[in-house]
């Protein structure tokens, strides 16, 4: 595989072109990894006690629905956001993954997974907060974490 970098002062924004004679597993993996690197937003508007906050996505542990409201959880607080979970899935990018019908987690914030016969519990570093992975999403979570481990 050849890799080439061109610096062009006339270029208004960086562009990556992936050329191949045909689609292969290697080309598809590179393409998916490049797509995953695209982040659409860096901050999210949230509210708590009649105050608006702008939270960095990197500080959010997880999102969950709580009585028809979507809450963004950080290490010590929870904030209301004006999005539905399916909207967040589209907006957030590859660092976030749905792990249950009512929960989306930040994969970069996972500290441990504890698997038992009935469920899987996710814990976060420097936080008392925990969430549970439904059986339907467990395999997807494991695959995503294994994939990320191979990249690093």
N, C-alpha and C positions, 0 to 999 in steps of 0.2 A: 504494500500500500504506500502510495506517495502522499506526503503532506507538504503543502505549499502555503506560504504566507505572503500576501501582497499588501504593501502600504500605499494607499492612494489618497493624497490630500483632497481630492475632489469628492471623495466618498462622504455622504452626509451621516450615515450610521453604519456600524459594522454589519457585514453580511457574510454568511457562511453558505457555500455551495458545495454539496456533496455529489460528486460525479461517479457513476458506476455503469458498467456495461449491462449489468442485471442486478436485481435485488438478491441479496444473500443475507444470511443470518448476521454476519459481521456488519454489513451496511445498515441493516435494520436496527441493530443494537446501538450503533453510533448515532443514528438518526434519533432514536428514542431518548438517548442520553442528552443530546443537544436540545431536544424539545423540553426535556425535564428541567434544563438549566434556565429556561425562560421564566422569569418571575414577573407577573403582571403588576403586583403591588408590593410595597414594602411596609406600609402601615395600614391599620384598619381603624376606622372611627368607631368608638364605643362610648357607652354612657354608664354612669353610676352616680346615684344621688344628685340628679339634675346637673351634673357636670359632664362635659364632653371630653373624652381622652382620645389620643391618637397612639394606639399601641403598635409597637414594632412586632411584626409577625414572628420574629425569632424569639420573642419573649412569651408568646402564647403557647401554653402546654396543650390545650385541647379546647374544642367547642362542643357544647352539648345543649340539647333542648331541655327546657325546664318550664313546664306548663305553658306551652305554645310560644315561649320566648327562647331565643338562641343566646347562650351565654358563652363568652370567651373567658377562659380561666388562665390566669398567670400563676406564678408560684404561690402568691399569698392572697390574691383577690379574684373576684369574678365581675365581669362587665357585660352589659346587654349590648348586642349588636343588631343592626337592622337588616339582617340577611337571613334567608332560610338556609338550611344545611346544604341543599342541592345547589344553591347559588354559590355558597362558599367552596364547594367541591370544584366548581368550574373556575373560580376566581383565584384560589390559593396556589395551585401548582403542585409540583411533585414532592415537596417536603411534608405535605399533609395527606392523610389517608383516612377514609371512613372505616371504622372498626365495629360499628354497631348502627342500628337504625337511627339512634339519637346521638351519635358521637363521631367526631372527626379529631384525630390527634396529629400533633407535630412530631414527625418521625425523628427530628433532630433532638428532641427533648426526652426521648425514652431512656430510662435508666435500667429497667429490668422488666422481664416477662416472667410471671409465675404461673405455670400451667398446672391445673388440677384436673380431676376426672370430669368435673362439670363445667369449668370455665377457664379463662386465662385472664390474669390481672396484669395491668401495665402500671408501673410506678415511674415517677419522675424524680430526677436528681434535685436535692435541696427543697423538696416539697412533700407535704403530707398527702397530697391529692393522689387518688388512684382511679382508674377506670377499668372497665371490663370489656374484653373482646368477645363478640358473639361468635358462635361456631361457624356461622356462614362466612365471616370475614377473617378468621384466624389464618387460614392457608395463604390468603393474599398478603396479610401482614408479614408472615414469616418469609414468603418469597421476596417481598420488597426489602426487608431487612437483610436477607442474604445477598440480594443483588447489590445493595449499597455497600455491604462489607467487602465484596469482591472489587468494587470500583476503587476503594481506598486502599 
